[in-house]
Amino acid sequence: MSVSLPLVRTVVLGEISLILSRRVAHLTGLFSGTTNLFALIVLALSAFTLSQTAIYFGLYFTYSSLGIATAVIHLASVIAM
């Protein structure tokens, strides 16, 4: 199974930026919009990765579904707050 390294790197960096932005927003309270932005970026990248791997390989990777779940939970919890 061949996986594109730049695609994996993009998804991993998106997840890392989401985690770091949540910590910054929690500590300072100044960047609450930033966490929503990064959640949307992670959601878009993960959905793209999931759809492309399903089309070309006939399967999906767990990090794609985890990214989608994380972004949706974050956006749903922000609305609830």
Summary of the structure (lengths in Angstrom):
residues: 81
radius of gyration: 13.6
end to end distance: 41.9
largest distance: 43.2
contacts: 227
relative contact order: 0.16
helix: 84%
strand: 0%
